[in-house]
Amino acid sequence: MTTLVNANLTWNGDKAKQLVIESGWEGIQRATEFLFRHLQQALNKPNVLVSRRWIASAPPGQPPRLRTGWLRKHVQREYDKSAMSARVGLAAGA
């Protein structure tokens, strides 16, 4: 003789989906901030001014050296939660 188990199942799918979305969004924000700060640091290496001449320019493939800070100031980030995306880049005209 087989005995059936009387069990109830509570579905929390909507709550679980929201939890996954919020966790994913937090990861996107953290990754974007990491990239933004990494770019800020890479563009913060100073150049050397000797006898009114800039020396030690950045070699090819390296980030440009800091002179006025203009390029570093134009690095921007933007978030779009509805599309679950973020971008890091330079402002227009930079």
NUMARBA-229045 format. One record per residue (C-alpha): residue number from 0; residue in three letters; x, y, z. Coordinates in steps of 0.1 Angstrom, whole numbers, plus 2048, in hexadecimal, padded with zeros to 3 digits. Example, Ala and Ser with C-alpha at 12.3 -4.5 7.8 and 13.67 -1.06 7.14 Angstrom:
REM residues 2
(0; 'ALA'; (87B; 7D3; 84E))
(1; 'SER'; (889; 7F5; 847))
REM end
This chain:
REM residues 94
(0; 'MET'; (800; 800; 800))
(1; 'THR'; (80D; 822; 7F6))
(2; 'THR'; (809; 841; 80C))
(3; 'LEU'; (807; 863; 7FC))
(4; 'VAL'; (818; 880; 80D))
(5; 'ASN'; (802; 89E; 812))
(6; 'ALA'; (818; 8BC; 80B))
(7; 'ASN'; (814; 8E0; 802))
(8; 'LEU'; (82B; 8F3; 7EA))
(9; 'THR'; (82F; 919; 7EF))
(10; 'TRP'; (83B; 929; 7CF))
(11; 'ASN'; (852; 947; 7D4))
(12; 'GLY'; (85B; 94B; 7AF))
(13; 'ASP'; (855; 970; 7AD))
(14; 'LYS'; (869; 977; 7CD))
(15; 'ALA'; (885; 961; 7C1))
(16; 'LYS'; (885; 973; 79F))
(17; 'GLN'; (887; 995; 7B0))
(18; 'LEU'; (8A4; 989; 7C6))
(19; 'VAL'; (8B7; 97D; 7A7))
(20; 'ILE'; (8B1; 99E; 795))
(21; 'GLU'; (8BC; 9B3; 7B3))
(22; 'SER'; (8DB; 99D; 7B7))
(23; 'GLY'; (8E4; 9A1; 792))
(24; 'TRP'; (8DE; 9C6; 793))
(25; 'GLU'; (8F5; 9C9; 7B1))
(26; 'GLY'; (910; 9B6; 79E))
(27; 'ILE'; (90D; 9CD; 780))
(28; 'GLN'; (910; 9EB; 796))
(29; 'ARG'; (92F; 9DE; 7A7))
(30; 'ALA'; (940; 9D4; 787))
(31; 'THR'; (939; 9F6; 778))
(32; 'GLU'; (947; A08; 796))
(33; 'PHE'; (966; 9F1; 795))
(34; 'LEU'; (96C; 9FA; 770))
(35; 'PHE'; (965; A1F; 775))
(36; 'ARG'; (97E; A21; 792))
(37; 'HIS'; (998; A0C; 77F))
(38; 'LEU'; (996; A25; 762))
(39; 'GLN'; (998; A42; 77A))
(40; 'GLN'; (9B8; A33; 78A))
(41; 'ALA'; (9C7; A2B; 768))
(42; 'LEU'; (9C3; A4F; 75C))
(43; 'ASN'; (9D1; A5D; 77D))
(44; 'LYS'; (9F6; A55; 776))
(45; 'PRO'; (A07; A76; 774))
(46; 'ASN'; (A1E; A82; 759))
(47; 'VAL'; (A3F; A93; 762))
(48; 'LEU'; (A45; AB8; 759))
(49; 'VAL'; (A6A; AC0; 756))
(50; 'SER'; (A77; AE2; 74A))
(51; 'ARG'; (A54; AEA; 73C))
(52; 'ARG'; (A53; ACA; 728))
(53; 'TRP'; (A3E; AAB; 72D))
(54; 'ILE'; (A53; A8C; 72F))
(55; 'ALA'; (A4B; A67; 734))
(56; 'SER'; (A2E; A66; 71D))
(57; 'ALA'; (A1A; A46; 71F))
(58; 'PRO'; (A27; A2A; 709))
(59; 'PRO'; (A10; A1C; 6EE))
(60; 'GLY'; (9F5; A06; 6FD))
(61; 'GLN'; (9F5; A17; 71F))
(62; 'PRO'; (9DC; A31; 72C))
(63; 'PRO'; (9E5; A55; 726))
(64; 'ARG'; (9F8; A67; 742))
(65; 'LEU'; (9E7; A81; 757))
(66; 'ARG'; (9EE; AA5; 74E))
(67; 'THR'; (9CE; AB9; 754))
(68; 'GLY'; (9B6; A9E; 760))
(69; 'TRP'; (99D; AA7; 744))
(70; 'LEU'; (99A; A84; 736))
(71; 'ARG'; (996; A74; 759))
(72; 'LYS'; (97A; A8D; 761))
(73; 'HIS'; (967; A82; 742))
(74; 'VAL'; (965; A5D; 74A))
(75; 'GLN'; (941; A56; 752))
(76; 'ARG'; (92A; A39; 75C))
(77; 'GLU'; (905; A34; 756))
(78; 'TYR'; (8EC; A1A; 762))
(79; 'ASP'; (8CD; A0D; 753))
(80; 'LYS'; (8BB; 9F6; 76B))
(81; 'SER'; (89E; 9EF; 754))
(82; 'ALA'; (8B6; 9E0; 73B))
(83; 'MET'; (8CD; 9D2; 756))
(84; 'SER'; (8EB; 9E3; 747))
(85; 'ALA'; (905; 9FD; 74E))
(86; 'ARG'; (91F; A0F; 73A))
(87; 'VAL'; (941; A1F; 741))
(88; 'GLY'; (951; A36; 728))
(89; 'LEU'; (95B; A59; 71E))
(90; 'ALA'; (943; A76; 71C))
(91; 'ALA'; (93B; A85; 6FA))
(92; 'GLY'; (956; A9B; 6ED))
(93; 'ALA'; (971; A8B; 703))
REM end
